[in-house]
Amino acid sequence: MKNQEIQLVPADLSLAEQVVGYYTRNRDFLEAFEPVRDEEFFSLQYQQDVLRKEMLAYKERTAFRFYIASVDRPAKIIGIIGLNNVVWGAFCSAFLGYKLDKEYFNRGYMTMAVAMLTKYAFEKLSLHRIEANVMPKNKASLRVLEKNHFVNEGTSKYYLNINGVWEDHIHMVKINYAMH
């Protein structure tokens, strides 16, 4: 998937070095928004294993992970976005997760990526609901979701362990009303 600015590239082993570069460049920046990471996480072998799992999940239709690159510099990963924990049947729902390189903030890239992935989820996968959970202090992420017409359905107390602390998260949702 791509537009004039960015492309969403499916997980592939060929991306391993770029993914390690992304996480290494953003290690300190991402710390406030992610679980505690040990040194192994930043290794090529670890990220190759992650990519293999993501490729399998894509094939099994349980998760759809994409790596964001700018059209101008396709060899540099500038972000990651995915639909995780996809549940089919009567639920037809997934959890949205994303992160962006600290050098690419406030350019609209993540707003575009969320719009592209939401369209894919609703039109290609026929999902009914996408859920995203964001810490209240992450104003930029909440704004991305609001611009994409996600609705606040409340706060989940002590929802995720982020950087060693159980953090509350705002539960944001977008429903595919075309399925009604």
Disulfide bonds with the S-S distance in Angstrom:
none
